[in-house]
Amino acid sequence: MNRQTTATANESGIVNSPPTFSTTPPPTPTQTTTQTTPTQTPTPTTTQTPTTTRTPTLTPTPTPTINLATCNVMGCGFNKIVTPLPFDNYKLLLAHRPSPRRVCEECPINENLSPSELDQLLKPDSKTYARLLEIILSQQAYPVAPGLVYIMFDNAHHIVIDLTEPSHILRNIVPPIAKPELRRQMRITPSYCMSPSSLVVTTADYHSLDGSNKTEAGRPIFFHRGRAALFDFGGHFDLNVVALYSYYDMATMSWGGGPIFIWQGEYNYNPKNEWFTPENLAHYQHTIWGKLTVAISQDRRYLFLTASYGKTLAEHADNIIKLGQLWNIKVDRAMRFDGSENTYIAMRLGDYMVPLLNLEEPLIVNCFAVEQNNR
């Protein structure tokens, strides 16, 4: 994959730099107003309103070359020494035994692995769990594959992906849907997305295919003006709110989600141009239930897949930004994937795909998957 060159559009949809697509970023602050929210606390004291001025084109700052395998909770490089955590300081956020497999008779069948092969892949032995615990307590990044590492930082699971590394590919795995009316009923489990090449599998969109979502073959599932998504423009990745179908149609695939909660490197929960109800927005902002999010660096080279439990959205954002700063990676923007009981993330560890959270396998819409590039 090549490094991303970003572009933004003005109010008339004019693109300022290649690749040619139009986005609508969260609005630029122009004045302070009082936000009316449901009765959750704390109540936000400020909000932001859209501006009609031309949005300047972001010039990405190149990230210095980083060997992710040398990174730890202190930073990157072989001179960054870290003391392993004692066991008593370890918090059990991860699964310490095989997570329950979901019985779903109406779900599509995995075409890559038989049920017995899936059972074998998703039932790590005690040595594998001991190894995972060792990795977490070491506070070192664990190289899952070249340019793909895992680390638990301040009680949040992070998968960091170098998008320029050719040894792996990103996939949006969506079940075949013959009839449009079935889009809201169709469900899969994460095990549907597993294959012998799997490195990471997570949930992505929400409870039905009603977000900006496009399959690997470019087949549109749904487009709604104002839904945030992670887009792939032929190997160039960006995370934004695309306003016009004509520009969304240029994407080769997309993972829907939202709301956006990091913008230009700062916590910025201002999803006024996104398609959410006030009740949902308040819930997303204040809940400490499970969260699964995706963030992208300013130079569009690195993706952060992060799962946490027990953090507010602001605390979750701060965790991602701080890890990026320690690794000399400027995190530019981030949005939610699916969450709560659907917060699922599994990674390759030896012969097994290890679910990192001890939750039952959820019923989901699609997967964000990273696989070995066997082409």
Buried (B, 14 or more C-beta within 10 A) or exposed (E): BEBBBBBBBBEEBEBBEEBEBBBBBBBBEEEEEEBEBBEEEEEBEEBBEBEEEEBEBBEBEEBEEBBBBBBBBBBBEEEBEEEEBEEEEBEEBBBEEBBEBBEBEEBBEBEEBEEEBBEEBBBBEEEBBEBBBEBBBBBBBBBBBBBBBBBBBEBBBBBBBBBBBEEBBBBBBBBEBEEEEEBEEBBBBBBBBBBEBBBBBBBBBBEEBBBBBBBBEEEBBBBBBBBBBBBBBEBBBBBBBBBBEEBBEBBBBBBBBBBBBBBBBEBBBBBBBBBBEEEBBBBBBBBEBBBBBBBBBBBBBBBBBBBBBBBBBEBBBBBBBBBBEBBEBBBBBBBBBBBBEBBBBBBBBEEBBBBBBBBEBBBBBBBBBBBBBEE
